[in-house]
């Protein structure tokens, strides 16, 4: 379930995407996403509809985690 915390309405023509964040032993807690002054609390393991910008933030987060992991592995002693 995506919980929108901002009281202002989203732009009328805003594209949305259906996503499901994985839920497992390590990732149980909901995920906060903030884009400018808008916030969403996204529950794990539940399919939700979010604006395209939220999806993009989550995609960038995954990409940066992969880069960080590769860096750490390359620099491990």
HELIX and SHEET records of a PDB file:
HELIX    1   1 UNK A   52  UNK A   74  1                                  23    
SHEET    1   A 3 UNK A   2  UNK A   4  0                                        
SHEET    2   A 3 UNK A  38  UNK A  42 -1                                        
SHEET    3   A 3 UNK A  31  UNK A  35 -1                                        
SHEET    1   B 2 UNK A  16  UNK A  20  0                                        
SHEET    2   B 2 UNK A  47  UNK A  51 -1                                        
END                                                                             
